[in-house]
């Protein structure tokens, strides 16, 4: 249960940037979906090549252009989305780290001071 307690504290530290954190989580799910869809498109290209003898040249090239274009868009889109998500997550992590350090430093400054030097009695 220690993991869930630590995880809860980390999520609590993201409260200041809740909107960005939720957007990054949803975008990560979309990137994962794109990474699952890319092999499906590759399979469709292989299937198109396997059934090429049954189609006319014009129909084959039309289907091939459509599938290859879609495959390229999904591949490049996944790469770009992955870069953007990684960059934004890294920036948010650094901002939150600096914020947590500033909060802790402020907390330390507000602690009561205690002198360690021995007091010399007056007189």
C-alpha positions as CSV (number, residue, x, y, z in Angstrom):
1,X,0.0,0.0,0.0
2,X,3.0,2.3,0.2
3,X,3.0,2.6,-3.6
4,X,-0.5,4.0,-3.6
5,X,0.2,6.5,-0.8
6,X,3.3,7.8,-2.7
7,X,1.3,7.8,-6.0
8,X,-1.5,9.8,-4.3
9,X,1.0,12.4,-3.0
10,X,2.5,12.8,-6.5
11,X,-0.9,13.3,-8.1
12,X,-1.6,15.8,-5.3
13,X,1.5,17.8,-6.4
14,X,0.1,18.0,-9.9
15,X,-3.0,19.7,-8.6
16,X,-1.6,23.1,-9.7
17,X,-1.5,22.0,-13.3
18,X,-4.5,19.7,-13.4
19,X,-5.6,20.7,-16.9
20,X,-2.3,20.0,-18.5
21,X,-1.9,16.7,-16.6
22,X,-5.3,15.5,-17.7
23,X,-4.6,16.6,-21.3
24,X,-1.2,14.8,-21.3
25,X,-2.8,11.6,-19.9
26,X,-5.5,11.6,-22.6
27,X,-2.9,12.4,-25.3
28,X,-0.8,9.5,-24.1
29,X,-3.8,7.2,-24.6
30,X,-4.2,8.5,-28.1
31,X,-0.5,7.9,-28.9
32,X,-0.8,4.4,-27.6
33,X,-3.9,3.8,-29.9
34,X,-1.9,5.1,-32.9
35,X,0.9,2.7,-32.0
36,X,-1.6,-0.2,-32.0
37,X,-3.2,1.0,-35.3
38,X,0.1,1.2,-37.3
39,X,0.7,-2.5,-37.5
40,X,-3.0,-3.0,-38.5
41,X,-2.4,-0.7,-41.5
42,X,0.8,-2.6,-42.3
43,X,-1.2,-5.8,-42.4
44,X,-3.7,-4.2,-44.7
45,X,-0.9,-3.2,-47.1
46,X,0.4,-6.7,-47.1
47,X,-3.1,-8.0,-47.7
48,X,-3.5,-5.6,-50.6
49,X,-0.2,-6.9,-52.1
50,X,-1.3,-10.5,-51.6
51,X,-4.6,-9.9,-53.5
52,X,-3.0,-7.7,-56.2
53,X,-3.6,-10.3,-59.0
54,X,-7.4,-10.0,-58.6
55,X,-7.4,-6.2,-59.2
56,X,-6.8,-3.9,-62.1
57,X,-3.7,-1.7,-62.1
58,X,-5.7,1.5,-61.6
59,X,-7.7,0.1,-58.7
60,X,-4.6,-1.4,-57.1
61,X,-2.7,1.9,-57.3
62,X,-5.7,3.8,-56.0
63,X,-6.0,1.5,-53.0
64,X,-2.2,1.5,-52.4
65,X,-2.0,5.3,-52.5
66,X,-4.9,5.5,-50.0
67,X,-3.4,2.9,-47.6
68,X,0.2,4.1,-47.8
69,X,-0.9,7.7,-47.3
70,X,-2.9,6.8,-44.3
71,X,-0.1,4.7,-42.9
72,X,2.4,7.6,-43.4
73,X,0.0,10.0,-41.7
74,X,-0.5,7.7,-38.7
75,X,3.2,7.0,-38.4
76,X,4.3,10.6,-38.7
77,X,1.4,11.7,-36.5
78,X,2.4,9.2,-33.8
79,X,6.0,10.4,-33.9
80,X,5.0,14.1,-33.6
81,X,2.4,13.4,-30.9
82,X,5.0,11.4,-28.9
83,X,7.5,14.3,-29.2
84,X,5.0,16.9,-28.1
85,X,3.7,14.8,-25.2
86,X,7.3,14.0,-24.0
87,X,8.3,17.6,-24.2
88,X,5.3,18.9,-22.4
89,X,5.5,16.2,-19.7
90,X,9.2,17.0,-19.1
91,X,8.5,20.8,-18.9
92,X,5.7,20.2,-16.4
93,X,7.9,17.9,-14.3
94,X,10.6,20.5,-14.1
95,X,8.0,23.2,-13.2
96,X,6.5,21.1,-10.5
97,X,10.0,20.1,-9.2
98,X,10.9,23.8,-8.9
99,X,7.6,24.6,-7.3
100,X,8.0,21.8,-4.7
101,X,11.5,23.0,-3.9
102,X,10.3,26.6,-3.5
103,X,7.5,25.5,-1.2
104,X,9.9,23.4,0.9
105,X,12.4,26.3,1.1
106,X,9.7,28.7,2.2
107,X,8.6,26.1,4.8
108,X,12.2,25.9,6.1
109,X,12.5,29.7,6.3
110,X,9.3,29.9,8.4
111,X,10.5,27.3,10.9
112,X,11.4,28.8,14.3
113,X,15.2,29.4,14.7
114,X,17.0,27.8,17.5
115,X,20.4,28.9,18.5
116,X,23.0,26.1,19.2
117,X,25.5,28.5,20.8
118,X,25.6,28.2,24.6
119,X,24.0,31.2,26.3
120,X,26.3,33.3,28.6
121,X,24.6,34.3,31.8
122,X,24.4,38.0,32.4
123,X,26.2,39.4,35.3
